[in-house]
Amino acid sequence: MNLNQNFESVVEEAAINWFCDIGYEYLPGSEIPVEDREDFREVILKNRLYNALIKINPGLPLSCIEDAIRQLKNFQYPRIELNNREIHKIYRNGAIVTRRRSDGEEVGEIVKIFDYENPENNDFLVCNQVKIKGTGVRIPDIVVYINGLPVGVFELKNPLDETATIEGAYRQLELYKRDIPDLFAYNEICAVSDGTEAKAGTLTASWERFAAWKSIDGVQKIEGMPALEVLIKGMFAKNRVLDLIRNFITFTMAKDEVVKIMAMYHQYYGVNRAVEETIRAVSPTGDRRIGTFWHTQGSGKSLSMVFYTGKIIELKELQNPTVVVITDRNDLDDQLYNTFCSASDLIPYPKQIESVEDLKEKLSQVAAGGIFFTTIQKFQAETDESLEIRDPKLKRSINKGKTYPLLSDRSNIIVIVDEAHRSHYEFIDGFARNIRQAFPNASFIGFTGTPIDFEDKSTLQVFGDYISIYDMKQAVEDKAIVPIYYEGRLVKLHLINEDIDREFEEVTEGEEEEVKNKLKTKWAALEALVGTQERLETIAKDIVEYFEERCKVLEGKGMIVCMSRRICVDLYNEIIKLRPHWHSDDLDKGVIKIVMSGNASKDPKEFLPHLYTKSQIKEIEKRMKDPNDPLKLVIVRDMWLTGFDVPCLHTMYIDKPMKGHNLMQAIARVNRVFRDKPAGLVVDYIGIADDLKRALANYTRSTGKEAATLPIDEAIRIMQEKYDIVCSYFHGIDFSDWEEKSAGDKLYLLKQAMELINKDETTKKDFLEQCMALSKAFALVVPRKEAMHIRSEVAFFQAVRSNVVKYTPPKGLSIEELDSAVKQIISKGVAASDKPIDIFDAAGLKKPDLSILSEEFLDELMGYENKNLQIEVLRKLLNDEIRAKSRKNQVKYSSFKEMIEKVLNQYHNRAITSAEVIKHLIDLAREMRHMDQRAKEMDLTEEEIAFYDIVSQGREAILKDEDAKEIAREVVRIIKSKTEGQVDWTIKENIKASIRATVKRLLRRKGFKDQEELDNVVKLIIEQAVYLFEDAA
């Protein structure tokens, strides 16, 4: 017997104890008093909420409290994420209510839902095993309540059960959102854990966006402490959970879908550290240097800037500050500006500045407040900006380049500088002096995604020392980004001056086109060598072949970086010669595009087809960010190399000299997390290896750690190691020359392989993990010869894996795993077996009619000797049957799903034998088959019995069987009469309201007295009606 089969309850008990350690009250879900929760459909603890609101809103009449509670309970939308957004606004800002004074005048009031200033003034409760009814019955392991509102939900798994993963816990939460959506309208944090590992996210977060919380105090990572304890004490400490809800959650839109975003631990602690330093810097004894905030690219630096801004504008010490955000390029200004605009629930709507004069005018119009965006060029001493200025005095001041004009002498101005590097700004002689002259009393903070150059002391002199560091190595460990691999595929140049590219970049690093034109002689010499037709033909051929091979095994996109616009155009033309169908003149079509700046009246005519307006570039950007769009490759020179976030971008081909932080920023375009993307890849055609080493050496000097950039040889080593491991699972099977075998031989081999893998759950789980690791490494190495040499064997492994996954239920391992980053590696030679093997054929059984589940089939299955395949067949068969039938009778079929899970749990935990589990599953199959006969036996139709089950459940003592049948028949008649001829009646509220009212009258006549019970039954009837009669018209 398994002595640890109930270990999940140990994890639950430990979690509850950790909550109690930080001051939470504990109450078992079964002991929640009736005055808080009269019915299992209630998700708010209404009495606790009522008392808490009275306590934190002294002086407000009870009518205001009751109005606030009504607002919290009134859902405005059919989708939970929309309701969640509205409720979050009430959480953060309070409920706006009105009341009448004694003189009869109506006045507005705000009812606080949480007391953010005094955390201990709130009611903190943790409950376990809270039974909740929705479309089905679900029992979350732990629910966290603040003031009676369920802000947190935990799903826990047994760490000793090999099949019970925290990803399985995440999928369980997805089922909860479907079955008990009301709970999630109030939710702020979803968490999953098996005690050892723990992650948290929001209700809209995909699995890859769930993240660990790795520190309790924000100063040090905790070693030797269970991850679940760190998460609970780190995230749910009373002051921190309220701070998270108020200041570190925002909503945005992605393709018409609401996305809820919550800060990760490094953002939360980093921003709060920056806020502390801001208070210090602006104090009477402060030096106005807040500090330098370094969080590596891809780790959410832009959002950290939003969270920081949202907090400082609320600080009393800053007296409603004005925030000036400075970027170094117009495209970055737009990108960061759009991020700020999306966070309108946290911060006021920002404004973009057209000129220095415009900024001065806007600042003079306000004594406080406001967020303004501008670019660094407006603060350079010599600038064409002066041409746009009408004020003669201001213009003269700028042109002299000696004393920059005063824009504001207010002390409540915070200047945020994005990518604060000396090489961008000519710090001492340019930006630093001018910005100080423009804002002599302002305070400054620098945000950067790369470390400050080791020799660059002036940057830290301007902004102050590092206040928060989150480097690439840590971000990869936390899975906030993916690692980057480097592969050199040098196409050599014959340079007379070997240092010409470095000399040019040292002078022009980060400069605009005007400065680069001053050095066009050197640039032209190098550009001519790089852009020869022979060389571009070689590169085009290599990119086309390379990228096509990669796309066979790794979904995603690529970016090509060239050193001039001419080379961009010429390389595009060479690629199109090889793949003419990749080209399209239409903006919304084509596989490849060039994104570059230009002037239609001055540029060569061959540039014109590739010059786009700002709005057209936005459309290309949308296409590039959409993983399903046919646009797969873009060619750029400077644009999109910083601040451009495309998670599905996995490969960058570099043919441009770059160095330092510009190089680090560019390659970081491929480090974003996307589904199961294993890593980003940088392919070097021009020879950036030495510059990359220097940049990484600077990185290491700044952090004391190695950067997370690896040579492709490391991926090859991992691939070969995983290949040997996966081969070991198939001892005794000859799968050599897999691609050359006949279709019949392939099916026979797959059957043998599945028998080996399905022999026990541990073997299956380990094989799936190792095969996935091999596939990811293989996807990185393709099309190198080391990968192509084992391609056939990997195709066989993937075919086996495909079949195992197909017949594995959604517990621990997903039916539709997020494998989109690793496509099936089955070439044309295996076309006969590139579909999953049919498990019924493999088991030697006739495929049954799943809607019948005949006795003959069940008897045949009982007599089959292959126990492993018997269980897989039944599991697949029953799950399919439940999916097909559950819409027709939600009440009954939801219970079948739970019974199957219980039986399989017992089997996985070795509580019952394979023979016993087969008997249990066949008994369930027979009971399900009887469901079809039950309606006929009771003289009811299929629709009528669904409503019979709703009205009769739990009411046998008060409702006679014939009465329940009569109600069911009448309900069907009512619904059919109300929906006849009505197109899309399920989204017409007036029709549903009419059905609701008529059914309520019927139920009252039949003895339903309790109002809440009546409402619950009617709600279930309407939900079942939608499934049964949505196509009635």
GUDO-579761 format. One record per residue (C-alpha): x, y, z. Coordinates in steps of 0.5 Angstrom, whole numbers, padded with zeros to 4 digits, always signed. Layout:
<recs>
XYZ ...
</recs>
This chain:
<recs>
+0000+0000+0000 +0002+0007-0001 +0003+0010+0006 +0004+0017+0003 -0003+0017-0001 -0006+0023+0003 +0000+0027+0003 -0003+0033-0001 -0007+0034+0006 +0000+0035+0009 +0001+0041+0004 -0005+0044+0005 -0004+0044+0013 +0003+0047+0012 +0000+0052+0008 -0005+0054+0013 +0000+0054+0018 +0004+0059+0014 -0002+0063+0013 -0003+0063+0021 +0004+0065+0022 +0003+0072+0018 -0003+0073+0022 -0009+0070+0018 -0015+0067+0022 -0017+0060+0020 -0023+0057+0019 -0025+0050+0015 -0029+0051+0009 -0035+0047+0012 -0035+0051+0019 -0036+0058+0015 -0043+0060+0019 -0049+0061+0015 -0050+0068+0016 -0044+0069+0012 -0046+0064+0007 -0053+0061+0006 -0052+0057+0000 -0046+0054-0004 -0047+0058-0009 -0045+0064-0005 -0037+0066-0006 -0037+0072-0002 -0038+0072+0006 -0043+0077+0007 -0043+0078+0014 -0036+0079+0015 -0036+0084+0009 -0041+0088+0012 -0038+0088+0019 -0031+0090+0015 -0034+0096+0011 -0037+0099+0017 -0031+0098+0021 -0026+0102+0016 -0032+0107+0014 -0034+0110+0020 -0039+0115+0020 -0042+0113+0013 -0049+0111+0014 -0051+0103+0013 -0055+0105+0007 -0048+0107+0004 -0045+0100+0006 -0051+0097+0003 -0050+0100-0004 -0043+0099-0004 -0044+0091-0003 -0049+0091-0008 -0044+0094-0013 -0040+0088-0011 -0045+0083-0012 -0048+0086-0019 -0044+0083-0025 -0045+0088-0031 -0042+0083-0036 -0042+0075-0038 -0035+0075-0038 -0031+0074-0032 -0025+0078-0034 -0029+0084-0035 -0033+0083-0029 -0026+0082-0025 -0023+0089-0028 -0029+0093-0026 -0029+0089-0019 -0022+0091-0018 -0023+0098-0020 -0028+0098-0014 -0022+0095-0010 -0017+0100-0011 -0021+0106-0011 -0027+0105-0007 -0035+0104-0009 -0038+0111-0011 -0045+0112-0007 -0050+0117-0006 -0054+0119+0000 -0058+0124+0003 -0056+0129+0008 -0061+0131+0013 -0063+0137+0009 -0065+0133+0003 -0059+0135-0001 -0056+0129-0005 -0048+0128-0004 -0043+0123-0006 -0039+0119-0002 -0033+0113-0003 -0034+0107+0001 -0027+0104+0002 -0027+0096+0001 -0020+0095+0004 -0016+0100+0009 -0010+0101+0005 -0007+0105+0010 -0008+0101+0016 -0007+0094+0014 -0009+0091+0021 -0016+0094+0020 -0018+0089+0015 -0021+0082+0016 -0016+0077+0014 -0018+0070+0013 -0016+0063+0010 -0021+0057+0009 -0019+0050+0006 -0024+0046+0002 -0029+0051+0001 -0035+0047-0003 -0038+0052-0009 -0043+0050-0014 -0044+0053-0021 -0045+0050-0027 -0042+0044-0023 -0039+0043-0016 -0032+0045-0014 -0028+0045-0008 -0022+0049-0008 -0016+0047-0004 -0015+0054+0000 -0019+0061-0001 -0016+0067+0002 -0021+0072+0004 -0020+0080+0006 -0026+0083+0009 -0030+0077+0006 -0028+0078-0001 -0024+0072-0004 -0018+0075-0007 -0014+0069-0007 -0015+0061-0009 -0010+0056-0008 -0010+0049-0012 -0005+0044-0009 -0002+0037-0011 +0001+0032-0008 +0009+0032-0009 +0010+0025-0008 +0005+0023-0014 +0009+0023-0020 +0003+0025-0024 +0000+0031-0020 +0004+0037-0023 +0003+0044-0021 +0002+0045-0029 -0004+0040-0027 -0006+0044-0022 -0006+0050-0026 -0011+0046-0031 -0015+0045-0025 -0016+0052-0024 -0018+0053-0031 -0024+0048-0030 -0026+0052-0024 -0026+0058-0028 -0031+0055-0033 -0035+0051-0027 -0035+0057-0022 -0034+0063-0025 -0037+0068-0020 -0031+0066-0015 -0026+0069-0020 -0030+0075-0021 -0027+0077-0014 -0020+0074-0015 -0013+0078-0015 -0008+0072-0014 -0009+0065-0017 -0003+0060-0014 -0001+0053-0015 +0004+0049-0011 +0006+0042-0009 +0010+0044-0003 +0016+0044-0006 +0015+0048-0012 +0010+0054-0012 +0008+0059-0018 +0002+0065-0018 -0001+0069-0023 -0007+0072-0025 -0014+0069-0028 -0012+0071-0035 -0005+0069-0035 -0002+0063-0039 +0002+0058-0036 +0008+0060-0038 +0006+0067-0034 +0005+0064-0028 +0012+0065-0024 +0015+0064-0017 +0016+0069-0011 +0023+0068-0009 +0024+0073-0003 +0020+0075+0003 +0023+0081+0005 +0026+0083-0002 +0033+0083+0000 +0035+0076-0001 +0033+0070-0004 +0031+0065+0001 +0035+0058+0001 +0033+0052+0004 +0025+0054+0005 +0019+0051+0001 +0017+0055-0005 +0010+0055-0002 +0012+0058+0005 +0016+0064+0001 +0010+0065-0004 +0005+0065+0002 +0010+0070+0007 +0012+0074+0001 +0006+0075-0003 +0000+0075+0002 +0004+0078+0008 -0002+0083+0010 +0002+0090+0008 +0004+0087+0001 -0002+0083-0001 -0006+0090+0000 +0000+0094-0004 +0000+0089-0010 -0008+0090-0010 -0007+0097-0010 -0001+0099-0014 +0002+0093-0018 -0004+0090-0022 -0006+0093-0029 -0011+0091-0034 -0009+0092-0042 -0012+0089-0048 -0009+0084-0053 -0013+0083-0059 -0020+0085-0056 -0018+0080-0050 -0017+0083-0043 -0011+0081-0040 -0009+0082-0033 -0002+0084-0031 +0001+0083-0024 +0008+0085-0022 +0013+0079-0021 +0017+0079-0015 +0023+0083-0018 +0019+0088-0020 +0015+0089-0014 +0021+0090-0009 +0025+0094-0014 +0020+0099-0015 +0019+0099-0008 +0026+0100-0007 +0026+0106-0012 +0020+0109-0008 +0024+0109-0002 +0030+0112-0005 +0025+0117-0008 +0023+0120-0002 +0030+0120+0001 +0032+0124-0006 +0027+0129-0005 +0028+0131+0002 +0031+0137+0004 +0037+0134+0005 +0037+0129-0001 +0041+0130-0007 +0036+0129-0012 +0039+0123-0015 +0034+0117-0014 +0039+0112-0017 +0040+0107-0023 +0035+0102-0024 +0037+0096-0028 +0033+0090-0030 +0035+0086-0036 +0031+0087-0042 +0025+0082-0043 +0024+0082-0035 +0018+0088-0035 +0022+0094-0035 +0017+0098-0038 +0012+0096-0033 +0016+0097-0027 +0017+0104-0030 +0009+0104-0030 +0008+0101-0023 +0014+0106-0020 +0010+0112-0023 +0003+0110-0020 +0006+0110-0013 +0010+0116-0013 +0004+0120-0016 +0001+0118-0010 +0006+0120-0005 +0004+0125+0000 +0012+0127+0001 +0012+0129-0007 +0006+0134-0007 +0003+0131-0013 +0009+0131-0017 +0010+0132-0025 +0013+0126-0028 +0018+0127-0035 +0019+0121-0038 +0025+0122-0043 +0027+0116-0048 +0033+0117-0053 +0029+0115-0060 +0022+0117-0063 +0020+0110-0064 +0022+0108-0056 +0018+0114-0054 +0012+0111-0058 +0013+0104-0055 +0014+0107-0048 +0008+0112-0049 +0003+0106-0051 +0005+0102-0045 +0003+0108-0040 -0003+0109-0044 -0005+0102-0043 -0005+0103-0035 -0010+0108-0035 -0013+0104-0029 -0006+0106-0025 -0004+0113-0028 -0007+0119-0031 -0007+0119-0039 +0000+0121-0041 +0002+0127-0046 +0007+0127-0052 +0011+0133-0052 +0012+0136-0059 +0018+0141-0058 +0022+0144-0052 +0017+0150-0053 +0011+0146-0052 +0014+0142-0046 +0016+0149-0043 +0009+0152-0044 +0005+0145-0041 +0009+0146-0035 +0008+0153-0034 +0000+0151-0034 +0000+0146-0028 +0003+0147-0021 +0003+0140-0020 +0001+0133-0023 +0002+0131-0030 +0006+0126-0034 +0010+0128-0040 +0014+0124-0045 +0020+0127-0049 +0026+0125-0053 +0033+0126-0051 +0035+0130-0057 +0031+0136-0054 +0036+0136-0049 +0042+0136-0053 +0046+0143-0054 +0046+0143-0061 +0040+0141-0065 +0036+0143-0070 +0030+0143-0065 +0031+0150-0065 +0029+0151-0072 +0022+0150-0070 +0022+0155-0064 +0019+0161-0065 +0021+0165-0058 +0027+0169-0061 +0030+0169-0054 +0029+0161-0053 +0032+0160-0060 +0038+0164-0058 +0039+0160-0052 +0039+0153-0055 +0043+0155-0061 +0049+0158-0057 +0050+0151-0053 +0052+0154-0047 +0046+0155-0042 +0040+0151-0043 +0034+0155-0042 +0030+0154-0036 +0024+0150-0037 +0021+0149-0029 +0024+0151-0023 +0019+0147-0019 +0022+0141-0014 +0016+0137-0015 +0019+0134-0022 +0021+0127-0023 +0025+0126-0029 +0025+0118-0031 +0031+0117-0036 +0030+0110-0040 +0036+0107-0042 +0041+0112-0038 +0048+0111-0042 +0053+0116-0043 +0055+0113-0050 +0047+0115-0052 +0048+0122-0049 +0055+0125-0049 +0053+0126-0041 +0058+0131-0038 +0058+0136-0044 +0051+0135-0047 +0045+0131-0043 +0047+0132-0036 +0049+0139-0036 +0043+0141-0040 +0038+0137-0036 +0040+0140-0030 +0039+0147-0033 +0032+0146-0035 +0030+0143-0029 +0035+0145-0023 +0031+0143-0017 +0028+0136-0020 +0030+0129-0018 +0033+0124-0023 +0032+0116-0024 +0035+0112-0029 +0032+0106-0032 +0036+0101-0036 +0036+0094-0039 +0044+0093-0039 +0049+0094-0034 +0052+0101-0034 +0059+0101-0038 +0065+0099-0033 +0069+0105-0034 +0062+0110-0034 +0062+0113-0028 +0059+0119-0030 +0052+0116-0031 +0052+0114-0024 +0054+0121-0022 +0048+0123-0026 +0043+0119-0023 +0046+0115-0017 +0048+0108-0015 +0044+0102-0017 +0038+0101-0013 +0035+0095-0016 +0039+0090-0020 +0035+0084-0024 +0040+0081-0029 +0040+0076-0035 +0042+0070-0031 +0037+0071-0025 +0032+0072-0030 +0033+0066-0034 +0033+0062-0027 +0026+0065-0026 +0024+0063-0033 +0022+0071-0034 +0026+0070-0040 +0029+0065-0044 +0037+0064-0045 +0040+0066-0052 +0045+0062-0056 +0050+0064-0061 +0052+0061-0067 +0058+0064-0072 +0056+0063-0079 +0061+0068-0082 +0061+0071-0089 +0068+0074-0089 +0070+0081-0091 +0077+0083-0094 +0078+0089-0090 +0085+0093-0091 +0083+0097-0085 +0081+0091-0080 +0079+0096-0075 +0074+0100-0079 +0068+0098-0077 +0070+0099-0069 +0073+0106-0071 +0066+0107-0074 +0062+0105-0068 +0066+0108-0063 +0064+0115-0066 +0057+0114-0068 +0054+0109-0062 +0047+0111-0062 +0047+0117-0066 +0042+0119-0071 +0043+0119-0078 +0045+0127-0078 +0052+0125-0074 +0053+0119-0078 +0053+0123-0085 +0059+0126-0082 +0063+0120-0083 +0060+0117-0089 +0067+0116-0092 +0069+0111-0087 +0062+0108-0087 +0061+0108-0095 +0068+0104-0095 +0066+0098-0090 +0058+0098-0093 +0061+0097-0100 +0065+0091-0098 +0059+0088-0093 +0054+0089-0099 +0057+0086-0105 +0052+0082-0109 +0056+0076-0108 +0056+0076-0101 +0049+0078-0100 +0047+0072-0105 +0051+0067-0100 +0048+0070-0094 +0041+0070-0097 +0041+0063-0099 +0044+0061-0092 +0038+0065-0089 +0033+0062-0093 +0035+0055-0092 +0037+0056-0085 +0030+0059-0083 +0026+0054-0087 +0029+0048-0083 +0028+0052-0077 +0021+0053-0078 +0020+0046-0079 +0021+0044-0072 +0020+0051-0068 +0014+0056-0069 +0016+0063-0069 +0019+0069-0073 +0026+0072-0075 +0029+0078-0076 +0035+0080-0080 +0039+0086-0078 +0043+0090-0084 +0048+0095-0083 +0045+0100-0088 +0038+0101-0092 +0041+0100-0099 +0044+0093-0096 +0037+0092-0093 +0034+0093-0100 +0039+0089-0104 +0039+0083-0099 +0031+0083-0099 +0032+0082-0107 +0036+0077-0107 +0032+0073-0102 +0026+0074-0106 +0030+0071-0112 +0030+0065-0108 +0023+0065-0106 +0019+0069-0110 +0012+0067-0107 +0015+0071-0100 +0014+0078-0103 +0007+0082-0103 +0006+0089-0105 +0000+0089-0100 +0001+0091-0093 -0003+0085-0090 +0001+0080-0094 +0007+0077-0095 +0012+0073-0091 +0018+0078-0091 +0018+0086-0090 +0023+0091-0089 +0022+0096-0084 +0026+0102-0084 +0026+0110-0084 +0026+0114-0091 +0024+0120-0095 +0020+0119-0101 +0023+0125-0104 +0030+0124-0103 +0031+0116-0103 +0033+0112-0109 +0027+0109-0113 +0029+0102-0111 +0027+0104-0103 +0020+0107-0105 +0017+0100-0104 +0019+0099-0097 +0018+0106-0094 +0012+0106-0090 +0008+0111-0086 +0008+0111-0079 +0001+0108-0079 +0003+0103-0084 +0009+0101-0080 +0004+0100-0074 +0000+0095-0078 +0007+0091-0080 +0008+0091-0072 +0002+0088-0071 +0003+0082-0076 +0010+0081-0073 +0007+0080-0066 +0001+0076-0068 +0004+0068-0068 -0001+0066-0073 +0000+0071-0079 +0004+0069-0085 +0009+0075-0084 +0015+0071-0081 +0021+0075-0083 +0023+0083-0082 +0029+0086-0085 +0032+0092-0080 +0037+0097-0080 +0036+0101-0073 +0029+0100-0072 +0026+0095-0067 +0033+0093-0064 +0031+0096-0058 +0024+0096-0054 +0021+0092-0059 +0017+0086-0056 +0015+0080-0060 +0015+0074-0056 +0015+0069-0062 +0021+0072-0065 +0026+0066-0064 +0032+0068-0069 +0036+0074-0070 +0041+0074-0076 +0046+0079-0075 +0050+0083-0081 +0052+0089-0078 +0057+0091-0073 +0055+0093-0066 +0058+0093-0059 +0056+0094-0052 +0049+0095-0049 +0047+0097-0057 +0049+0089-0058 +0046+0087-0052 +0039+0090-0053 +0039+0088-0060 +0040+0080-0058 +0035+0081-0053 +0029+0081-0058 +0030+0074-0058 +0029+0072-0051 +0022+0073-0049 +0018+0067-0046 +0013+0064-0051 +0009+0058-0050 +0015+0052-0050 +0020+0056-0054 +0027+0053-0051 +0031+0059-0053 +0033+0065-0057 +0038+0064-0063 +0043+0069-0065 +0046+0068-0072 +0053+0072-0074 +0055+0073-0081 +0059+0079-0080 +0063+0077-0074 +0061+0080-0067 +0064+0075-0063 +0069+0079-0060 +0064+0085-0059 +0059+0080-0055 +0065+0077-0051 +0067+0084-0049 +0060+0086-0047 +0059+0080-0043 +0065+0081-0040 +0062+0088-0038 +0056+0084-0036 +0060+0080-0031 +0064+0085-0028 +0058+0089-0026 +0054+0083-0023 +0059+0078-0021 +0056+0073-0025 +0056+0070-0032 +0051+0072-0037 +0046+0067-0040 +0048+0067-0047 +0051+0060-0049 +0055+0058-0055 +0051+0053-0060 +0056+0047-0058 +0052+0047-0051 +0045+0046-0054 +0049+0040-0058 +0051+0037-0052 +0045+0037-0049 +0041+0034-0055 +0046+0028-0055 +0045+0027-0048 +0038+0027-0048 +0038+0023-0055 +0042+0017-0051 +0037+0018-0045 +0031+0017-0050 +0034+0011-0054 +0034+0007-0047 +0027+0007-0047 +0026+0003-0053 +0031-0003-0051 +0030-0009-0056 +0026-0005-0061 +0029-0004-0068 +0027+0003-0070 +0033+0004-0075 +0031+0007-0082 +0024+0009-0079 +0023+0013-0085 +0024+0008-0090 +0019+0003-0086 +0013+0001-0089 +0006+0004-0086 +0005-0003-0083 +0011-0004-0080 +0011+0003-0077 +0004+0002-0074 +0007-0005-0071 +0013-0001-0068 +0009+0004-0065 +0005-0001-0062 +0011-0004-0059 +0013+0002-0057 +0007+0004-0053 +0007-0002-0049 +0014+0000-0046 +0012+0007-0045 +0005+0005-0042 +0008+0000-0037 +0007+0005-0031 +0006+0012-0030 +0013+0014-0028 +0016+0011-0034 +0011+0015-0038 +0012+0021-0035 +0019+0021-0035 +0019+0019-0043 +0015+0025-0044 +0019+0030-0040 +0026+0027-0044 +0023+0027-0051 +0020+0034-0050 +0027+0036-0047 +0031+0033-0053 +0026+0036-0058 +0027+0043-0055 +0035+0042-0056 +0034+0039-0063 +0030+0045-0065 +0035+0049-0063 +0041+0045-0067 +0037+0044-0073 +0040+0045-0079 +0047+0043-0077 +0049+0036-0079 +0049+0034-0071 +0041+0035-0071 +0040+0032-0078 +0044+0026-0077 +0039+0024-0072 +0033+0027-0075 +0030+0020-0077 +0030+0017-0070 +0027+0024-0067 +0021+0023-0072 +0020+0016-0069 +0021+0019-0062 +0016+0024-0063 +0011+0019-0066 +0011+0015-0060 +0010+0021-0056 +0004+0024-0060 +0000+0017-0059 +0002+0017-0051 +0000+0024-0050 -0007+0023-0054 -0009+0018-0049 -0007+0021-0043 -0012+0025-0039 -0011+0032-0037 -0008+0030-0030 -0001+0032-0030 +0000+0031-0037 -0004+0035-0042 -0008+0032-0048 -0006+0039-0052 +0000+0040-0049 +0003+0047-0051 +0008+0044-0056 +0007+0049-0061 +0014+0051-0060 +0016+0044-0062 +0013+0042-0069 +0012+0034-0070 +0019+0032-0074 +0016+0027-0078 +0018+0028-0086 +0015+0026-0092 +0018+0019-0091 +0013+0018-0085 +0007+0020-0088 +0003+0014-0087 +0004+0014-0079 +0005+0022-0078 -0002+0021-0075 -0003+0018-0068 -0004+0011-0068 -0011+0009-0066 -0011+0006-0060 -0017+0001-0061 -0013-0002-0067 -0007-0003-0063 -0011-0006-0057 -0014-0011-0063 -0021-0008-0062 -0027-0006-0066 -0028+0001-0065 -0034+0002-0062 -0040+0007-0063 -0038+0012-0057 -0045+0014-0056 -0048+0007-0055 -0042+0003-0051 -0045-0003-0052 -0045-0009-0048 -0041-0013-0053 -0036-0008-0053 -0035-0008-0046 -0035-0016-0045 -0030-0016-0051 -0025-0011-0047 -0026-0015-0041 -0023-0021-0044 -0017-0017-0047 -0011-0019-0044 -0007-0012-0045 -0008-0009-0038 -0005-0002-0040 -0008-0001-0046 -0015-0003-0043 -0014+0002-0038 -0012+0007-0044 -0018+0005-0048 -0023+0006-0043 -0020+0013-0040 -0020+0016-0047 -0027+0013-0048 -0031+0015-0042 -0028+0022-0043 -0030+0023-0050 -0037+0020-0048 -0037+0025-0042 -0035+0031-0046 -0040+0029-0052 -0046+0028-0047 -0045+0034-0041 -0048+0039-0045 -0054+0035-0045 -0055+0034-0038 -0050+0038-0034 -0052+0036-0027 -0051+0028-0028 -0045+0028-0032 -0041+0033-0028 -0041+0027-0023 -0038+0022-0027 -0032+0026-0029 -0031+0026-0021 -0032+0019-0020 -0027+0017-0026 -0022+0022-0023 -0023+0018-0016 -0022+0011-0019 -0015+0013-0023 -0012+0017-0017 -0013+0010-0013 -0010+0007-0019 -0004+0012-0020 -0003+0011-0012 -0003+0004-0012 -0009+0003-0008 -0012-0001-0013 -0010-0006-0018 -0010-0005-0026 -0016-0011-0026 -0020-0007-0021 -0019+0000-0024 -0022-0004-0031 -0028-0007-0027 -0029+0000-0024 -0029+0004-0031 -0033-0001-0034 -0038-0001-0029 -0038+0007-0030 -0039+0006-0037 -0045+0001-0036 -0048+0006-0031 -0047+0012-0037 -0050+0007-0042 -0056+0006-0037 -0057+0014-0037 -0059+0014-0045 -0065+0008-0043 -0067+0012-0036 -0070+0017-0040 -0075+0012-0044 -0076+0008-0037 -0079+0015-0034 -0083+0017-0040 -0079+0023-0041 -0075+0026-0047 -0067+0027-0047 -0069+0035-0046 -0074+0033-0040 -0070+0029-0036 -0064+0034-0036 -0069+0039-0032 -0072+0033-0028 -0065+0032-0025 -0064+0040-0024 -0071+0041-0020 -0071+0034-0016 -0063+0034-0014 -0063+0034-0006 -0071+0035-0006 -0073+0028-0005 -0077+0029+0001 -0081+0035-0001 -0082+0034-0008 -0086+0028-0011 -0083+0024-0017 -0089+0026-0021 -0089+0033-0019 -0082+0033-0022 -0083+0030-0028 -0089+0035-0029 -0085+0041-0028 -0079+0038-0033 -0084+0037-0038 -0087+0044-0037 -0080+0047-0037 -0079+0045-0044 -0085+0047-0047 -0084+0054-0044 -0077+0054-0047 -0079+0052-0054 -0085+0057-0054 -0081+0063-0052 -0075+0061-0057 -0079+0059-0063 -0077+0063-0069 -0072+0067-0064 -0065+0068-0068 -0059+0068-0063 -0064+0068-0057 -0058+0066-0052 -0056+0073-0052 -0062+0077-0052 -0063+0079-0045 -0071+0080-0046 -0072+0073-0048 -0068+0070-0042 -0072+0074-0037 -0079+0072-0040 -0077+0065-0039 -0074+0066-0032 -0080+0070-0030 -0085+0064-0033 -0081+0059-0030 -0081+0062-0023 -0088+0062-0023 -0089+0055-0025 -0084+0053-0019 -0087+0057-0014 -0094+0054-0016 -0090+0047-0015 -0088+0049-0008 -0081+0052-0008 -0082+0057-0002 -0075+0059-0001 -0073+0065-0005 -0065+0063-0005 -0067+0056-0007 -0071+0058-0013 -0066+0063-0016 -0061+0058-0016 -0066+0053-0019 -0068+0058-0024 -0061+0060-0026 -0059+0052-0027 -0065+0052-0031 -0063+0058-0036 -0056+0055-0036 -0058+0048-0038 -0063+0051-0043 -0058+0055-0047 -0054+0049-0048 -0060+0045-0050 -0064+0050-0054 -0058+0055-0057 -0060+0053-0064 -0067+0053-0063 -0069+0058-0068 
</recs>
